[in-house]
Amino acid sequence: MHADGSLAEGPIALCEVQAYVYGAKRGLAGVARRLGRPKRAASLDAGADRLREAFAKAFWCEDLGCFALALDGRKGA
């Protein structure tokens, strides 16, 4: 729910899920490098970078001075 007590509408984007995906992309990039697939590794690293940038833009709450724990369907924290 929101700070005012109203219920958040779905879909809900949780910040920790974004971190799981980011970590998976970085980890798989390392695996791809070890398997001799540098192009795939570079693609996964680039995807992780894009996710990090999108996360910072979408989840940062200027009025709170911190990242939101989740966003509702209207991208409200």
Biopython code that builds the backbone (N, CA, C, O; Angstrom):
import numpy as np
from Bio.PDB.StructureBuilder import StructureBuilder

atoms = [
    (1, "MET", "N", (0.837, -1.177, 0.000)),
    (1, "MET", "CA", (0.000, 0.000, 0.000)),
    (1, "MET", "C", (0.883, 1.241, 0.000)),
    (1, "MET", "O", (2.075, 1.182, 0.300)),
    (2, "HIS", "N", (0.278, 2.341, -0.336)),
    (2, "HIS", "CA", (0.977, 3.622, -0.373)),
    (2, "HIS", "C", (1.004, 4.243, 1.026)),
    (2, "HIS", "O", (0.319, 3.786, 1.941)),
    (3, "ALA", "N", (1.808, 5.287, 1.164)),
    (3, "ALA", "CA", (1.949, 5.958, 2.458)),
    (3, "ALA", "C", (0.611, 6.497, 2.965)),
    (3, "ALA", "O", (0.395, 6.583, 4.173)),
    (4, "ASP", "N", (-0.293, 6.861, 2.039)),
    (4, "ASP", "CA", (-1.594, 7.394, 2.457)),
    (4, "ASP", "C", (-2.600, 6.295, 2.799)),
    (4, "ASP", "O", (-3.740, 6.591, 3.157)),
    (5, "GLY", "N", (-2.188, 5.036, 2.692)),
    (5, "GLY", "CA", (-3.054, 3.913, 3.020)),
    (5, "GLY", "C", (-3.799, 3.326, 1.844)),
    (5, "GLY", "O", (-4.435, 2.280, 1.978)),
    (6, "SER", "N", (-3.734, 3.977, 0.687)),
    (6, "SER", "CA", (-4.425, 3.438, -0.488)),
    (6, "SER", "C", (-3.671, 2.215, -1.018)),
    (6, "SER", "O", (-2.450, 2.110, -0.904)),
    (7, "LEU", "N", (-4.441, 1.302, -1.596)),
    (7, "LEU", "CA", (-3.828, 0.078, -2.120)),
    (7, "LEU", "C", (-3.126, 0.344, -3.446)),
    (7, "LEU", "O", (-3.636, 1.070, -4.299)),
    (8, "ALA", "N", (-1.954, -0.251, -3.604)),
    (8, "ALA", "CA", (-1.214, -0.155, -4.856)),
    (8, "ALA", "C", (-1.872, -1.050, -5.893)),
    (8, "ALA", "O", (-2.321, -2.154, -5.584)),
    (9, "GLU", "N", (-1.924, -0.562, -7.122)),
    (9, "GLU", "CA", (-2.497, -1.344, -8.214)),
    (9, "GLU", "C", (-1.381, -2.066, -8.954)),
    (9, "GLU", "O", (-0.279, -1.536, -9.102)),
    (10, "GLY", "N", (-1.669, -3.269, -9.416)),
    (10, "GLY", "CA", (-0.686, -4.062, -10.131)),
    (10, "GLY", "C", (-0.472, -3.582, -11.546)),
    (10, "GLY", "O", (-1.241, -2.761, -12.046)),
    (11, "PRO", "N", (0.533, -4.067, -12.182)),
    (11, "PRO", "CA", (1.535, -4.983, -11.625)),
    (11, "PRO", "C", (2.495, -4.236, -10.707)),
    (11, "PRO", "O", (2.722, -3.038, -10.876)),
    (12, "ILE", "N", (3.045, -4.938, -9.752)),
    (12, "ILE", "CA", (3.988, -4.366, -8.800)),
    (12, "ILE", "C", (5.403, -4.778, -9.210)),
    (12, "ILE", "O", (5.670, -5.958, -9.436)),
    (13, "ALA", "N", (6.296, -3.808, -9.304)),
    (13, "ALA", "CA", (7.704, -4.069, -9.632)),
    (13, "ALA", "C", (8.512, -3.932, -8.342)),
    (13, "ALA", "O", (8.624, -2.836, -7.792)),
    (14, "LEU", "N", (9.067, -5.029, -7.866)),
    (14, "LEU", "CA", (9.849, -5.029, -6.634)),
    (14, "LEU", "C", (11.318, -4.755, -6.933)),
    (14, "LEU", "O", (11.873, -5.287, -7.895)),
    (15, "CYS", "N", (11.943, -3.920, -6.103)),
    (15, "CYS", "CA", (13.340, -3.563, -6.360)),
    (15, "CYS", "C", (14.259, -4.776, -6.285)),
    (15, "CYS", "O", (15.210, -4.868, -7.060)),
    (16, "GLU", "N", (13.997, -5.712, -5.368)),
    (16, "GLU", "CA", (14.908, -6.852, -5.244)),
    (16, "GLU", "C", (14.863, -7.757, -6.464)),
    (16, "GLU", "O", (15.861, -8.403, -6.787)),
    (17, "VAL", "N", (13.729, -7.817, -7.146)),
    (17, "VAL", "CA", (13.652, -8.629, -8.361)),
    (17, "VAL", "C", (14.554, -8.030, -9.439)),
    (17, "VAL", "O", (15.186, -8.757, -10.205)),
    (18, "GLN", "N", (14.609, -6.706, -9.490)),
    (18, "GLN", "CA", (15.499, -6.055, -10.451)),
    (18, "GLN", "C", (16.957, -6.431, -10.147)),
    (18, "GLN", "O", (17.757, -6.649, -11.057)),
    (19, "ALA", "N", (17.280, -6.502, -8.861)),
    (19, "ALA", "CA", (18.641, -6.882, -8.465)),
    (19, "ALA", "C", (18.949, -8.320, -8.837)),
    (19, "ALA", "O", (20.073, -8.623, -9.238)),
    (20, "TYR", "N", (17.977, -9.214, -8.714)),
    (20, "TYR", "CA", (18.188, -10.617, -9.103)),
    (20, "TYR", "C", (18.513, -10.715, -10.592)),
    (20, "TYR", "O", (19.431, -11.434, -10.985)),
    (21, "VAL", "N", (17.763, -9.995, -11.410)),
    (21, "VAL", "CA", (17.985, -10.029, -12.856)),
    (21, "VAL", "C", (19.346, -9.431, -13.193)),
    (21, "VAL", "O", (20.085, -9.973, -14.015)),
    (22, "TYR", "N", (19.671, -8.309, -12.554)),
    (22, "TYR", "CA", (20.975, -7.674, -12.783)),
    (22, "TYR", "C", (22.106, -8.644, -12.420)),
    (22, "TYR", "O", (23.050, -8.812, -13.192)),
    (23, "GLY", "N", (22.014, -9.270, -11.264)),
    (23, "GLY", "CA", (23.039, -10.214, -10.830)),
    (23, "GLY", "C", (23.145, -11.408, -11.758)),
    (23, "GLY", "O", (24.243, -11.893, -12.032)),
    (24, "ALA", "N", (22.004, -11.883, -12.244)),
    (24, "ALA", "CA", (22.012, -13.018, -13.172)),
    (24, "ALA", "C", (22.709, -12.651, -14.474)),
    (24, "ALA", "O", (23.500, -13.435, -15.000)),
    (25, "LYS", "N", (22.420, -11.467, -14.994)),
    (25, "LYS", "CA", (23.075, -11.039, -16.232)),
    (25, "LYS", "C", (24.586, -10.909, -16.036)),
    (25, "LYS", "O", (25.359, -11.344, -16.889)),
    (26, "ARG", "N", (25.006, -10.321, -14.935)),
    (26, "ARG", "CA", (26.447, -10.188, -14.674)),
    (26, "ARG", "C", (27.089, -11.564, -14.487)),
    (26, "ARG", "O", (28.174, -11.816, -15.012)),
    (27, "GLY", "N", (26.438, -12.444, -13.753)),
    (27, "GLY", "CA", (26.989, -13.771, -13.534)),
    (27, "GLY", "C", (27.089, -14.575, -14.816)),
    (27, "GLY", "O", (28.094, -15.243, -15.057)),
    (28, "LEU", "N", (26.050, -14.512, -15.640)),
    (28, "LEU", "CA", (26.067, -15.240, -16.904)),
    (28, "LEU", "C", (27.096, -14.661, -17.874)),
    (28, "LEU", "O", (27.656, -15.386, -18.697)),
    (29, "ALA", "N", (27.342, -13.359, -17.775)),
    (29, "ALA", "CA", (28.390, -12.766, -18.611)),
    (29, "ALA", "C", (29.742, -13.385, -18.263)),
    (29, "ALA", "O", (30.548, -13.667, -19.150)),
    (30, "GLY", "N", (29.983, -13.592, -16.983)),
    (30, "GLY", "CA", (31.230, -14.237, -16.567)),
    (30, "GLY", "C", (31.327, -15.667, -17.073)),
    (30, "GLY", "O", (32.394, -16.108, -17.499)),
    (31, "VAL", "N", (30.220, -16.387, -17.027)),
    (31, "VAL", "CA", (30.193, -17.763, -17.538)),
    (31, "VAL", "C", (30.476, -17.761, -19.041)),
    (31, "VAL", "O", (31.267, -18.563, -19.537)),
    (32, "ALA", "N", (29.816, -16.846, -19.754)),
    (32, "ALA", "CA", (30.025, -16.769, -21.208)),
    (32, "ALA", "C", (31.483, -16.481, -21.540)),
    (32, "ALA", "O", (32.029, -17.058, -22.481)),
    (33, "ARG", "N", (32.120, -15.596, -20.777)),
    (33, "ARG", "CA", (33.546, -15.309, -21.007)),
    (33, "ARG", "C", (34.388, -16.568, -20.817)),
    (33, "ARG", "O", (35.261, -16.865, -21.633)),
    (34, "ARG", "N", (34.123, -17.306, -19.738)),
    (34, "ARG", "CA", (34.890, -18.531, -19.463)),
    (34, "ARG", "C", (34.648, -19.607, -20.516)),
    (34, "ARG", "O", (35.506, -20.459, -20.744)),
    (35, "LEU", "N", (33.485, -19.569, -21.155)),
    (35, "LEU", "CA", (33.174, -20.531, -22.212)),
    (35, "LEU", "C", (33.673, -20.071, -23.585)),
    (35, "LEU", "O", (33.427, -20.725, -24.598)),
    (36, "GLY", "N", (34.369, -18.947, -23.602)),
    (36, "GLY", "CA", (34.909, -18.443, -24.868)),
    (36, "GLY", "C", (33.885, -17.787, -25.765)),
    (36, "GLY", "O", (34.019, -17.819, -26.989)),
    (37, "ARG", "N", (32.862, -17.191, -25.174)),
    (37, "ARG", "CA", (31.817, -16.507, -25.950)),
    (37, "ARG", "C", (31.803, -15.017, -25.596)),
    (37, "ARG", "O", (30.873, -14.540, -24.945)),
    (38, "PRO", "N", (32.833, -14.286, -26.026)),
    (38, "PRO", "CA", (32.960, -12.879, -25.638)),
    (38, "PRO", "C", (31.824, -11.977, -26.130)),
    (38, "PRO", "O", (31.452, -11.024, -25.447)),
    (39, "LYS", "N", (31.276, -12.272, -27.305)),
    (39, "LYS", "CA", (30.168, -11.442, -27.799)),
    (39, "LYS", "C", (28.936, -11.595, -26.919)),
    (39, "LYS", "O", (28.251, -10.617, -26.618)),
    (40, "ARG", "N", (28.657, -12.835, -26.508)),
    (40, "ARG", "CA", (27.516, -13.073, -25.612)),
    (40, "ARG", "C", (27.758, -12.407, -24.266)),
    (40, "ARG", "O", (26.843, -11.825, -23.683)),
    (41, "ALA", "N", (28.992, -12.494, -23.772)),
    (41, "ALA", "CA", (29.334, -11.841, -22.498)),
    (41, "ALA", "C", (29.128, -10.336, -22.592)),
    (41, "ALA", "O", (28.577, -9.719, -21.680)),
    (42, "ALA", "N", (29.570, -9.752, -23.693)),
    (42, "ALA", "CA", (29.419, -8.304, -23.873)),
    (42, "ALA", "C", (27.948, -7.919, -23.943)),
    (42, "ALA", "O", (27.549, -6.885, -23.408)),
    (43, "SER", "N", (27.142, -8.747, -24.601)),
    (43, "SER", "CA", (25.712, -8.474, -24.701)),
    (43, "SER", "C", (25.046, -8.531, -23.324)),
    (43, "SER", "O", (24.226, -7.676, -22.989)),
    (44, "LEU", "N", (25.401, -9.537, -22.537)),
    (44, "LEU", "CA", (24.839, -9.656, -21.185)),
    (44, "LEU", "C", (25.283, -8.495, -20.292)),
    (44, "LEU", "O", (24.480, -7.960, -19.527)),
    (45, "ASP", "N", (26.544, -8.108, -20.388)),
    (45, "ASP", "CA", (27.031, -6.959, -19.613)),
    (45, "ASP", "C", (26.309, -5.681, -20.012)),
    (45, "ASP", "O", (25.953, -4.867, -19.158)),
    (46, "ALA", "N", (26.091, -5.506, -21.324)),
    (46, "ALA", "CA", (25.381, -4.312, -21.798)),
    (46, "ALA", "C", (23.941, -4.314, -21.290)),
    (46, "ALA", "O", (23.415, -3.269, -20.906)),
    (47, "GLY", "N", (23.306, -5.480, -21.287)),
    (47, "GLY", "CA", (21.942, -5.578, -20.755)),
    (47, "GLY", "C", (21.891, -5.233, -19.280)),
    (47, "GLY", "O", (20.961, -4.572, -18.820)),
    (48, "ALA", "N", (22.900, -5.685, -18.535)),
    (48, "ALA", "CA", (22.956, -5.358, -17.108)),
    (48, "ALA", "C", (23.137, -3.855, -16.911)),
    (48, "ALA", "O", (22.526, -3.264, -16.020)),
    (49, "ASP", "N", (23.969, -3.244, -17.735)),
    (49, "ASP", "CA", (24.174, -1.795, -17.642)),
    (49, "ASP", "C", (22.877, -1.038, -17.927)),
    (49, "ASP", "O", (22.538, -0.083, -17.228)),
    (50, "ARG", "N", (22.155, -1.476, -18.964)),
    (50, "ARG", "CA", (20.874, -0.816, -19.297)),
    (50, "ARG", "C", (19.866, -0.981, -18.161)),
    (50, "ARG", "O", (19.139, -0.046, -17.828)),
    (51, "LEU", "N", (19.829, -2.163, -17.577)),
    (51, "LEU", "CA", (18.918, -2.393, -16.456)),
    (51, "LEU", "C", (19.265, -1.500, -15.269)),
    (51, "LEU", "O", (18.374, -0.934, -14.635)),
    (52, "ARG", "N", (20.552, -1.371, -14.967)),
    (52, "ARG", "CA", (20.985, -0.519, -13.853)),
    (52, "ARG", "C", (20.540, 0.924, -14.078)),
    (52, "ARG", "O", (20.030, 1.575, -13.165)),
    (53, "GLU", "N", (20.735, 1.412, -15.290)),
    (53, "GLU", "CA", (20.349, 2.792, -15.605)),
    (53, "GLU", "C", (18.835, 2.972, -15.534)),
    (53, "GLU", "O", (18.353, 3.968, -14.993)),
    (54, "ALA", "N", (18.086, 2.017, -16.076)),
    (54, "ALA", "CA", (16.623, 2.104, -16.046)),
    (54, "ALA", "C", (16.104, 2.019, -14.616)),
    (54, "ALA", "O", (15.159, 2.719, -14.250)),
    (55, "PHE", "N", (16.725, 1.158, -13.809)),
    (55, "PHE", "CA", (16.328, 1.042, -12.407)),
    (55, "PHE", "C", (16.521, 2.371, -11.687)),
    (55, "PHE", "O", (15.619, 2.849, -10.999)),
    (56, "ALA", "N", (17.697, 2.962, -11.848)),
    (56, "ALA", "CA", (17.983, 4.233, -11.167)),
    (56, "ALA", "C", (16.987, 5.309, -11.565)),
    (56, "ALA", "O", (16.545, 6.096, -10.728)),
    (57, "LYS", "N", (16.641, 5.343, -12.827)),
    (57, "LYS", "CA", (15.695, 6.355, -13.315)),
    (57, "LYS", "C", (14.283, 6.107, -12.796)),
    (57, "LYS", "O", (13.601, 7.040, -12.370)),
    (58, "ALA", "N", (13.843, 4.847, -12.831)),
    (58, "ALA", "CA", (12.460, 4.530, -12.461)),
    (58, "ALA", "C", (12.235, 4.491, -10.952)),
    (58, "ALA", "O", (11.186, 4.931, -10.481)),
    (59, "PHE", "N", (13.189, 3.979, -10.188)),
    (59, "PHE", "CA", (12.974, 3.724, -8.763)),
    (59, "PHE", "C", (13.435, 4.870, -7.848)),
    (59, "PHE", "O", (13.093, 4.868, -6.665)),
    (60, "TRP", "N", (14.195, 5.839, -8.355)),
    (60, "TRP", "CA", (14.648, 6.921, -7.487)),
    (60, "TRP", "C", (13.485, 7.841, -7.148)),
    (60, "TRP", "O", (12.760, 8.294, -8.034)),
    (61, "CYS", "N", (13.315, 8.113, -5.858)),
    (61, "CYS", "CA", (12.264, 9.015, -5.368)),
    (61, "CYS", "C", (12.939, 10.278, -4.840)),
    (61, "CYS", "O", (13.487, 10.294, -3.738)),
    (62, "GLU", "N", (12.887, 11.299, -5.624)),
    (62, "GLU", "CA", (13.554, 12.557, -5.265)),
    (62, "GLU", "C", (13.024, 13.115, -3.948)),
    (62, "GLU", "O", (13.796, 13.585, -3.112)),
    (63, "ASP", "N", (11.704, 13.063, -3.766)),
    (63, "ASP", "CA", (11.110, 13.631, -2.553)),
    (63, "ASP", "C", (11.521, 12.875, -1.287)),
    (63, "ASP", "O", (11.549, 13.456, -0.202)),
    (64, "LEU", "N", (11.842, 11.581, -1.419)),
    (64, "LEU", "CA", (12.288, 10.792, -0.268)),
    (64, "LEU", "C", (13.811, 10.762, -0.128)),
    (64, "LEU", "O", (14.342, 10.495, 0.950)),
    (65, "GLY", "N", (14.501, 11.040, -1.232)),
    (65, "GLY", "CA", (15.959, 11.001, -1.215)),
    (65, "GLY", "C", (16.519, 9.583, -1.154)),
    (65, "GLY", "O", (17.618, 9.360, -0.645)),
    (66, "CYS", "N", (15.743, 8.617, -1.684)),
    (66, "CYS", "CA", (16.201, 7.224, -1.692)),
    (66, "CYS", "C", (15.447, 6.464, -2.784)),
    (66, "CYS", "O", (14.547, 7.002, -3.429)),
    (67, "PHE", "N", (15.834, 5.208, -2.975)),
    (67, "PHE", "CA", (15.147, 4.367, -3.944)),
    (67, "PHE", "C", (13.876, 3.786, -3.329)),
    (67, "PHE", "O", (13.826, 3.497, -2.133)),
    (68, "ALA", "N", (12.856, 3.619, -4.164)),
    (68, "ALA", "CA", (11.610, 2.990, -3.729)),
    (68, "ALA", "C", (11.820, 1.492, -3.603)),
    (68, "ALA", "O", (12.617, 0.909, -4.338)),
    (69, "LEU", "N", (11.111, 0.869, -2.680)),
    (69, "LEU", "CA", (11.158, -0.587, -2.547)),
    (69, "LEU", "C", (10.358, -1.271, -3.647)),
    (69, "LEU", "O", (10.645, -2.410, -4.016)),
    (70, "ALA", "N", (9.353, -0.572, -4.167)),
    (70, "ALA", "CA", (8.508, -1.135, -5.218)),
    (70, "ALA", "C", (7.810, -0.007, -5.957)),
    (70, "ALA", "O", (7.683, 1.107, -5.449)),
    (71, "LEU", "N", (7.360, -0.315, -7.164)),
    (71, "LEU", "CA", (6.561, 0.611, -7.956)),
    (71, "LEU", "C", (5.248, -0.080, -8.298)),
    (71, "LEU", "O", (5.218, -1.279, -8.574)),
    (72, "ASP", "N", (4.172, 0.686, -8.278)),
    (72, "ASP", "CA", (2.895, 0.096, -8.672)),
    (72, "ASP", "C", (2.706, 0.218, -10.174)),
    (72, "ASP", "O", (3.603, 0.682, -10.878)),
    (73, "GLY", "N", (1.558, -0.190, -10.663)),
    (73, "GLY", "CA", (1.272, -0.182, -12.091)),
    (73, "GLY", "C", (1.341, 1.178, -12.730)),
    (73, "GLY", "O", (1.498, 1.281, -13.946)),
    (74, "ARG", "N", (1.227, 2.231, -11.936)),
    (74, "ARG", "CA", (1.335, 3.595, -12.441)),
    (74, "ARG", "C", (2.710, 4.197, -12.154)),
    (74, "ARG", "O", (2.899, 5.408, -12.266)),
    (75, "LYS", "N", (3.657, 3.356, -11.789)),
    (75, "LYS", "CA", (5.028, 3.743, -11.441)),
    (75, "LYS", "C", (5.073, 4.681, -10.255)),
    (75, "LYS", "O", (5.939, 5.552, -10.171)),
    (76, "GLY", "N", (4.139, 4.499, -9.342)),
    (76, "GLY", "CA", (4.115, 5.266, -8.111)),
    (76, "GLY", "C", (4.774, 4.470, -7.012)),
    (76, "GLY", "O", (4.530, 3.272, -6.867)),
    (77, "ALA", "N", (5.610, 5.136, -6.236)),
    (77, "ALA", "CA", (6.310, 4.453, -5.141)),
    (77, "ALA", "C", (5.413, 4.321, -3.923)),
    (77, "ALA", "O", (5.832, 3.773, -2.904)),
]
sb = StructureBuilder()
sb.init_structure("model")
sb.init_model(0)
sb.init_chain("A")
sb.init_seg("    ")
for serial, (resi, resn, name, xyz) in enumerate(atoms, 1):
    if name == "N":
        sb.init_residue(resn, " ", resi, " ")
    sb.init_atom(name, np.array(xyz, "f"), 0.0, 1.0, " ", f" {name:<3s}", serial, name[0])
structure = sb.get_structure()
